Amino acid sequence: MRLYPKLVPILAREIVQRLTQDKDIEVEPVRITDAEMDLSAIMREYLANEERVNQATREALERRGYDSSKFTQVKREMADVRGFQLGDEGIEFVINQMLEFLLVSRSVEEVFSDDSTMRPKIMQIMKRHLDVEDEIDREARGRLRHLQEGTGAFEVEYQKVVDQIRRARGLI
């Protein structure tokens, strides 16, 4: 799963809406926007940290003289050094931050449910919006059937097609 900046407000709105509808939390109608902004801030902070890891990765690649094909491997190293969670673990981290924040937020009047009740609801919303990577991968590979996987040409074209699909879906 990957968190996209354009999905942050949508996710925050749906999470607050679902938790209030299910009576897991109580938010005064005038404070709903504030609660959504609080959850958005958590996701945006995660994205900012991820960008810092990406920047450190680019610098490490340049320092070591590696090409971009090693980006994922070096990014994992940079994330580990910083204690930053990537992928599904990162989403779990964000959800944990949200659950902790609900307890201290001035926007939330009361929290009625425990973490084990709210976590699956939040995860379901996150999965519905963020599990698009597999679809994008399948679509990109389908468009590139004429190229042999593993070649440099495939890798370059694959990244271009993936970016085009993400743009078309409004993810970037």
C-alpha positions in Angstrom: 0.0 0.0 0.0 1.2 3.5 -0.8 -0.2 6.7 0.6 -0.7 9.4 -2.1 -1.0 13.1 -1.1 -4.1 13.6 -3.1 -5.9 10.9 -1.2 -5.2 12.4 2.3 -8.3 14.6 2.6 -10.5 11.9 1.2 -9.2 9.4 3.7 -9.5 11.8 6.6 -13.1 12.6 5.7 -14.1 9.0 5.3 -12.4 7.9 8.6 -14.0 10.6 10.7 -17.3 10.0 9.0 -17.2 6.2 9.6 -16.1 6.5 13.2 -18.8 9.0 14.0 -21.5 7.0 12.2 -20.5 3.9 14.1 -20.5 5.9 17.3 -16.8 5.0 18.0 -16.1 8.7 18.5 -18.2 11.8 19.1 -17.4 14.9 17.2 -19.5 18.1 17.4 -20.7 19.0 13.9 -18.8 22.3 14.0 -15.6 20.4 14.8 -15.7 17.7 12.0 -13.5 19.7 9.7 -11.0 20.2 12.5 -11.0 16.5 13.2 -10.4 15.7 9.5 -7.6 18.3 9.4 -6.0 16.6 12.5 -6.0 13.2 10.7 -4.8 14.8 7.5 -1.9 16.4 9.4 -0.8 12.9 10.6 -0.8 11.5 7.1 1.0 14.6 5.7 3.7 14.3 8.3 4.2 10.7 7.3 4.5 11.8 3.7 7.0 14.5 4.6 9.1 12.0 6.5 9.0 9.6 3.5 10.2 12.4 1.2 13.1 13.0 3.6 14.0 9.3 3.3 13.7 9.6 -0.5 16.0 12.6 -0.5 18.6 10.8 1.7 18.3 7.8 -0.7 19.0 9.9 -3.7 22.0 11.4 -2.0 23.3 8.0 -1.0 22.9 6.7 -4.5 24.9 9.6 -5.8 27.6 9.3 -3.2 28.0 5.5 -3.7 27.9 5.9 -7.5 24.8 3.6 -7.9 22.2 4.0 -10.6 18.5 4.3 -9.9 17.9 0.6 -10.1 19.2 0.3 -6.6 16.8 2.9 -5.3 14.4 0.5 -3.5 17.3 -1.4 -1.8 19.0 1.8 -0.6 15.7 3.3 0.5 15.0 0.3 2.7 18.5 0.9 4.3 17.8 4.6 4.8 14.4 3.9 6.3 15.9 1.3 8.7 18.6 3.7 9.8 15.9 6.3 10.6 13.5 3.9 12.1 11.0 4.9 9.4 8.3 2.3 8.4 7.6 1.8 4.7 4.7 0.1 2.9 2.1 -1.8 4.9 4.1 -1.2 8.1 4.1 2.5 7.4 0.3 2.5 7.1 0.0 0.6 10.4 2.2 3.3 11.9 -0.1 6.0 10.6 -3.2 4.2 11.9 -1.6 3.9 15.3 -0.8 7.6 15.3 -4.4 8.4 14.4 -5.7 6.2 17.2 -3.4 7.9 19.7 -4.3 11.3 18.5 -8.1 10.7 18.7 -7.6 10.4 22.5 -6.0 13.8 22.9 -7.5 15.8 20.0 -9.5 18.9 21.0 -11.7 18.2 18.0 -12.9 14.9 19.3 -15.4 15.2 22.2 -15.3 11.5 23.3 -13.8 8.2 22.2 -16.2 5.4 23.0 -14.4 2.4 21.3 -11.1 0.8 21.9 -8.3 0.6 19.4 -9.1 -3.0 18.4 -12.6 -1.9 17.3 -11.5 1.2 15.4 -8.3 -0.1 13.8 -10.0 -2.6 11.3 -12.5 0.2 10.3 -9.7 2.6 9.5 -7.6 -0.1 7.8 -10.6 -1.0 5.6 -10.9 2.6 4.4 -7.2 2.8 3.8 -7.0 -0.5 1.9 -9.9 0.6 -0.3 -8.1 3.7 -1.4 -4.5 2.6 -1.3 -4.5 -0.9 -2.7 -4.2 0.5 -6.2 -0.5 -0.4 -6.7 -1.3 -3.9 -7.9 -3.9 -2.7 -10.4 -1.4 -0.1 -11.7 1.3 -2.7 -12.0 -0.9 -5.1 -13.9 -2.1 -2.4 -16.2 1.4 -1.1 -16.9 2.8 -4.6 -17.6 -0.2 -5.2 -19.9 0.7 -2.1 -21.9 4.3 -3.2 -22.1 3.9 -6.8 -23.3 6.0 -5.9 -26.4 9.1 -5.4 -24.2 11.0 -8.1 -22.4 10.9 -7.7 -18.6 14.2 -7.2 -16.8 15.7 -5.1 -19.6 16.7 -1.5 -19.2 14.2 -0.4 -21.9 11.4 -2.2 -20.0 12.4 -0.5 -16.7 12.4 2.9 -18.2 9.2 2.5 -20.0 7.5 0.8 -17.1 8.2 3.8 -14.8 6.9 6.1 -17.5 3.7 4.1 -17.9 3.2 3.8 -14.2 3.5 7.6 -13.8 1.0 8.1 -16.6 -1.5 5.8 -15.0 -1.1 7.4 -11.6 -1.6 10.9 -13.2 -4.7 9.6 -15.1 -6.2 8.4 -11.8 -5.4 11.7 -10.0 -2.9 10.1 -7.6 0.0 12.4 -8.5 
